[in-house]
Amino acid sequence: MNKATKFLSSAIGLLAALTAFASPPDTILRNATFHTLDEKTPIARAVAITDGRIEALGTETEILGLAGPGTTVVDLSGRTVLPGLIDAHGHLAGLGELSLGVIDLAGTKTYQEVLDAVAQRVSASRPGEWIIGRGWDHESWPPPHRELPTHEALSAISPENPVWLARVDGHAALANKAAMDLAGIDPGVSSPAGGEIIRDERGEPTGVFVDNAEGLIARVIPESVGGDPRAVILAAQRRCFEVGLTGVHDMGVHPATARMYRQMADSGELKLRVSAMIPANVALRYMSENEPIDHPVVTVRGCKLYMDGAMGSRGAWLLAPYADRPTGPEGEPYVGLAVSDPAFIEAVAKLALERGFQVATHAIGDRANREVLDAYKRAAETRAPSSVTELGELGSLRFLAEARFRIEHAQLLSRSDIPRFAKLGVIASMQPTHCTSDMRWVDDRVGPERSKGAYAWRSLQRAGVRIAGGSDFPVESHNPFLGIYAAVTRQNLEGEPTGGWHPRERLSRMDALRSMTIDAAYASFHEGTRGSLSPGKYADLIVLDRDVMTCDPREIPGTRVLMTMVGGEVVFRTE
């Protein structure tokens, strides 16, 4: 290339750059406090948006100076703006179904209230029609009724309609006699591996099925129960936008549903950014036959596995017996349930490392968390390429960290395993409201000493672990401000206990916000396009009625979202 050609090329490039810079933004949002999470400009007073992305942020004078004749300028009247919040662990179908027919039993305070809700639905149903509900929590019932329920009263009010009521954590459910009859459940049916049919002193099924035993009933429930799949997802999307969620990591999404998400995104129906995790039962086949999908709206590059159950239903897998159930049905030490073989976790992890997929494994008990960390480490040691293994353990650890494997919940940890998360580069995907829901009975389950390793957010953070925040909706409320409040106070909505439960594990407001923005984006490989209000990233943001970063902590749960924007488009606005 001669000098004249080089000069002409440089001049054309400079002219193109000046033209792009001179092009006015589509929209300017002004007169607000923007908590951007951008390292260079953490607080801004105005932002410019072009083609659905943040173009610039700064002072009002700086940003308004970019406006042109076609720029829409929006005065936000001094409100607070955050990046769109991302729930790193939710279940969209479950949330949508609560809007479209599934009985919401969250908040019921007695078994009688559960029965009353079912009786009302029975009266409006045809004989033989399935009745589905979820959300009951026997730990919220008054003593002496804080035991798992039995089916007799439920069967009496619904003799002709099969009923299936999931516990709040989803790891146990109650069936009536009609449902058990359809499933062929009688005293001779054995509990499956990784599950338990709860029985009375005579050996009769009580109607409660725990973890893998739930499948005995679930297999006879018609697929049509729950409503039209598209309507369910659109209902969930609406509820997410109303509370300021612009992204969700959707756990356990069947490939056919993931394809429906993509179709809905392409048609413009689905605007919520969804990172879908394929369920364990199809994970190996799916990863073998497919490449990861990274679409601006729908991403499919991970799978969701299970190592154990939940502490509330005593299915979490522990290193030592439960304090409040030290022995099992046969008199053996009772340590909960391993719902998968650790060898299966390892096999999936190996294939994921080979195919470029991510693994997210549900692990709640301390034994379950240790087994998953061990399985991930073994997978990395055997699947790391030769160029990496030549570096020894350091190379395999770096290889694993780049894969961004996750443990979902990580609720109870041995203190010795906390630094292993950081060493292995494993993300802790945790849900703060689980702590404030469960703190009432955790000491009963595992004793006061072991409970010091429960919901250990600050200890993990100090060890260098990245925490992706979420809610596990509809197990908990999908409202992210309840999670932020729980993270910074470790108190319930009544401000109890004073000072917070194990207060040394509280997070700062900024760390709590990061967990549901930039760190949640990192957990799905999207930190380059989401999670902060930074130039070049999507204009996903929310406008609030208060500044959650400075208000009294007790005011955080009452936060109202006034506007939600995804990709520069207003997808929700209050009246």
N, C-alpha and C positions, 0 to 999 in steps of 0.2 A: 504494500500500500504506500503510494507516494505522499509527500507532505500536503499537497492540495487536497487529496482524498481524505487524509486524516483530519485536516482542518474542517472540511465539509461535514464529515461524520460527527465530529465533536460538536459543531454548531447545531446540527439537527438534534442531537441528544440533549443539548442545553435548552434548545427551544421547546422540545417536548416536555422537559422537566418544568420549565417556567410556565408552560400552558397548563400542566396538571396542577401546579401549585396555585395558579391564578383561578382555576375553576372553583366557583363558590360551592360550599357544602349544601346538601339537600335540606338539612335541619340543624338548627342550633337550639340547645337547651340551656337556659340561662337562669340566673338568680336562684341558685341552690347551693347546698353543700354537697359536693360529690366526694364520697369516700371511694377513691378509685382503685386502691390496692396496686396502683402503678408505682414502681420503685422511684421513678424520676419525679413524678407529680402526685404524691399521695392524697392531697386535697386540691380540688379544683372548684371554680365557681361557674364554669360553663364548659360545654363540650360541643364539638361540631361533628356531624354524622353525614357520611356520603356513601351511597350504595350499600347501606345496611351495616357499615363498619364505622368505628370511631376514627375520625380524621385527625382531630386535634383536641387538646384540653388545656385549660389554663384560666387566666382571669377573664372577666367579662369583656374588658377592653380588647384583650388579645383575640378572643374568639369572635366577638361581634365584628371585628375588623375584617374577618374573612367572608362576611355575608355578601350575597349578591342579590339582584332583583328577584330571583326565584327561590331564595332561601326562606324556609319557614322558621320563624323564631318563636320559641315557646317559653313564656315566663312561668317559672315553677314556684313563684311566690315564696321563696325562702325555704322550700322544703328540703328534705334529705334524700339523696340518691345513692344507691348501692349498685354494684354489679348484680346482674341477675343471679339468684341463688340456685345452687345445684344440690339436689338430694342424691347422695352417693349410694343410697340403698333404699329402694322403694318397690312397690308392686302396683303398677298402673291398673291392671285388670281388677285387683282387689279393691282399689279405691273407687274405680268407676262403678263396680257392682253395688257398692253401698248406696249409690245414687239411683240404681235401677232395679231394686227388688230384694237384694240380700238384706236381711234384718240386721241393723246395726245395734249390737248389744253392749257396746262400749258405754261405760257409765252406769250400767245396771248395778245396784247395790245389794241385791239379794237374789237367790235362786227364784223366788216367787216373781220378781220383776221380769226375769228371763221367761218364765212360764207364761206370764201375762202377755208379753210381746208375741210369743208363739201362738197363744190362743187367739189373739186378734188376727193373726195371719191365717190361721186355720179357718176361721169363720168366713174369710174372703176367698178361700181356695177351693178348687174342685177336689173330690176324693181321689186319692192316689197321686196328687201333685206333690212334688218334692218341696220342702220348706227348708231353706238354707239361711243360716245366720252366723255371725262371728263377733267376737269381742268380749265374751263373758270372762270374768276373772274371779275365781273363788277366793283369792286372797283379799278381795275387796268386800267380801261378805262378812257380816258381824259374827263374832264367836257366839255359840259353838258351831256355827255352820260353815266354817272355813275349810271344809274338806271337799274333795272332788265330788260333784253331784252324781246321782244315780238316775237311771232312766225311768223308773216307775211313774213318777208324777208326770213326766213328759209324755210317756206312752199313754197315760190316761186321758190327757187333753187332746192327743192327736193319734187316735187308734188307727185311722185309715190313711193318714198322710205321713210318709217317711220324713223324718226330721234329722238334720245334721247341723250341729252347732259347734263351730270351731272356737277353741279357747283364744284369748287375746293374742298369745304368741304364735298361734297356728300350729303348735307342736302337740296338741291334744285336742280331741273333739268328742262331743257327746252325741250318741245316736239313740233314737227311740226304738221300740221293739219292731215297728213296721220296717224301719231301715235295716235293722239287724236281720230280720227274716228274709228280706230281699237279698242280702249279702250271704245268707246261709250261715250266720254266726250262731253257734250253740256251744255248750260247755266243752265239747270235744275238739273245738278249733284251737290250734296252738298259736301262741304269739310268734310272729315272724322275727327273724334276726334283726336286731336294731329297733325293735318295737315291743310294745306291751299291751295286751288286752287286760285292763284292770278287772279283777274279779272280787266277789264278796267271799265271806268265810265258807260258803257252800261250794265255791268254785264257779258260780254263775257270773257271766259277763255283766258288769254294772252299766255298760253303755259307753264308758270312756275308753278311747283308743289313743295310744301315745305313739308319736313319731311314725316309724314304718308300719305300725299296725293300722294307721289311718287309711292306708291304701286298701284295706279289706272292704271298707265302706265306699271309699271314693270311686272304686272301679265300677260300681253299679249306678252311680249318679249320671243321668243323661248329660251329654255335652251341651245341650240347649239350655240347661239351667244356668242362669246368670245374665241372660239377655244377649242381644245382637252385639258381636265383638266390636264393630266399629263404633256403635253408640256408647259402649262401655268405655272405650279409649277416649272418645271425645268428651264424655262426662268427666273422666279423670283429668284430662288436659285443662278443662275449664276450672276445675277445683285447684289445680296447681297454679295456674296464672293468678287466681284470686289471692293467693297467699305469697306471691312473689317468686315462685319457682319457675325458672326458664329452662332447666335441665334436670333430668332424672336418670339414674342408673337403674334400669329395670331388671330385676332379678328373676331368673328362671323363665325366660320367654321362649316358647316353642318356635322352631324355624318358620313354620307357617305363619305364626303371628308376627314374627319379625318381617316377613315378606309383606304382610298386610300393612305394617308400619311404613315400610318403604313406599308402598303404593299410595298411602294416605299422605305421605310427605310430598311425593311427586305431584299429587293432585292439589296440594295446598291446604288439605284438611288438617294435617298434623304439622304444627309449628313448634311444639315443645321439643327440645333437643333430647333425644333418647339414646342412651348407650345400653343396648340390650345384651343380656348375658344368657347364653343357651343353657338349658337345664342338664343335669348330670346324666340322665338316662339316654341322651342322644349326643353327648359331648364328643365322644371318641369318633363316632361316625361323621358328625358334622364337620369336625376339624379336618378329618381325613379327606373329605370331599369338597371343601369350600375354602376360599381365601378370605381373610379378614375384610370387612366392608367398613369404609370410613366415608360416610355421606355427611353433608353439612347438617342434616337433621337426625338421621338414624345411623348409628354405628353398631356393627356386630363384629366384635373381635375378642369376646371373652366367654367363659362358661362358668356357671355357678354350681358348686359342689356342696355337699353336706358331710361334716365329720361327726356331729352329735345333735342332740335335741336342745331343749331350753331348760334353764334353771327352774322356772316357775312350775313346770310339770315334772321336774326332777329327771329330765332326760339328758341334761348336760353331762358330758363325760369328765369325771373328776380323777385326780391323782389319788385321793383318799375318800373314804365313804362319806356320804351325806351326813351332816350332823343330826338332821331330823328324820332320816331314814337309813340307819346304818346297815340294815340287812335287807336282802331281797326276798322274793317269794319262797325260795328254797333254803333260806337261812344264810345265804352267801353274803359277803360284804357287798353292799350296793353302792356302785360308783357311777350310775347313770348308763347311758346307751351310746355305743359307737354305731351310728347308722350306716357307715361305710367302712370298708376295709382300708387301712392306710395305704395298702399296696395299690388300690384303685386310684387314690389321690395322686400317688406317685406316677402311675401310668398315664393319667390325664395330663399331669404337669409335664412329663417328658414329651408327649406329643405336642402340647401347646408350645413348648420351647422350640421344637423342631419346625412348627408350622406358623409361628409368629402370632400366636393367640395368648390371651391373658387368662389366668385362673383366679377365681375368687371363691374361697371356701368358707362356709359357715362353720365357725368354731366358737363355742361359748365356754365350756369348761376348761380348766387348766390342763387336763390330760389331752383334750382335743386340740388345743392350741399347740401344745408341744409336738403332738404327732404330725400336725400339718406342717409346722416349721421343719421337722425332720424330713418329711416327704418332699417338700420343696428343695431342700438342700441336696438330698440324694438325686433328685431329678436333674438338678443343675450339674452335679458332678459327673453324671453319665451322659448328658446330652450337650454339654458345652463343646463347641468346635475345637479342633486341635490347636488353632492359633491362640485360643484362650486357655486351654488346659495346660499349655506349656508354662503359663504363669502360676500354676498350682492352685491352691485354694483361693488366692486373691482373684485369679482369673474367673473361676467358676462363680464366685460371689458377685463380681461385677456383671457377669453374664445374667445372673438371676435378677439383680437390681434393675437392669435395663428392661427386663420383661414385665416389671411392675406387678408382680403377683400380689394378691391381697388376702387378708383374713377378714371375713365379715363378722362383726360384733366384738370378738376378742374381749369378752366380758369379764372373765376371771382368769388371771394369769399368775403363774409362779413368778416371784420376783426375779429368779434367775433367767427366765425366758424373755424378760422385757428387753434387754440389750440385744438379744438375738434378732428381733425384728429389724433393728437398725443394721446389724452386721450382714443380714441376708438381703436387705433392701426391700423387705416386705411392708406393704402399706397396711396400716390398721384402719379399717373402715368401721367406724363406730357411731352409735346413735345415742346422744346425750339423754334423751327422754327415757330410754331404757333404764338408766341409772335412777332417775327420780321416781319412776314407777316401781322399780324392784327394790329400792333401798329399805323398804318396810320389812322385808323378810330375808334379805341376803344373809344377815348374821345367823338367822335360824337355819338356813340351808347349809352353810359351810363353816360357821363359827366366826367369832370376831377377829381372830388372827389371820385366817385365810382371806377374809373379806377385804383386807388391806390391799390385796391385789385385784380388786374388782373395779372396773371402769377407770383404769389407771391412766387417764389422759395425760396428766402433767408428767408423770414418770416416763411414759413413752416419749413424749415430746422432748424431755430433757435428754433422753437417750439418743435423740436424733431421728426419731421415727416420724414419718409424715402421716397425719391423721386426716382421713376423708370423712366428713360429717354427713349424717343423714338421719332418717327417722324410722325406717322400716315400715312406713305406712302400708296398709291400714292397721298394722299392729299398734302403732302409736299415731297420734295426729300428724297429718302432713304439713301442719303449720310450722315453718322453719324457725319462727321466732320463739316458739316454745323450746326448741332445741338449743338456741343461742342462750336463752335464759337459764336452762338447766346446766349448760356447760360452764357458765360464769358464776353460778350460785350453788349448784348441787342441792337445791331446795325444791320442794313442791310449790304449787301456786299459793299456798297459804304461808309461805316463808319458813317452812319447817324442813329439817331441824335448824335451830338457831346456829348461824355460822356455816351451815352446809354439812352434808354427810361426807366424812373424810375430806375436809376442805382443802387439804394440801394438793388434791388432784384437780382443783378447779383450773379452768383456762381463762386467760385474759379475753377481753372482748375482741381484740384484733385477731387473736389465735382462733377463737370460735368462728369469727367471720371468715377467716382464711380457710378453715376446714370445709366450709360450704361454698367456697368460691374457687380460689386459685388451686387449693390442694385437692378439692374434688375434681376439678378439671384435669389436674395432673394424673389423678387416679384412672382417668379414661384416655390418657394421651392427648388431651386437648388444651394444655396450658398455653399453647401458642395462639389459640383463637378465642378462648373463653376464660372466664374467671376473674378478669380485671377490666377496668375501663382504660385501656391502653391503645394508642394509635395502631391501627391495623387489625384489631380484634373486632369481633362481632359487637354490634351495639345492642347487647342484652343488658337491660338495666331495669331497676324498679324505683318508684318514687314513693316515699313513706310520709306518714303524718307526724313522725317524731324522729329525733336523732338517736338511734339505738346505741350509738357509740358514746354518748354523753349523758343520756337521761338516767334517772334513778333505775337501777336494775329491776325493781318491781314493776316498772312500766313497760318493760320489753315485751311481755306476753300479750299486751293489749295493742301492739303495733298493727296499724291498718295500712294495707297497700293501696295507694291511690291510683297508680298506673303501672302497668307492666309492658315492657317493650322487648321484642325479640327481633334481632336483625334490623333494627330501626323502625319496625312496624309496631304500632300500639295494638296489643292483643287483649288487653284488659284495662278498663278505666272505671272508677267508681262513678255513681250517678252524680 
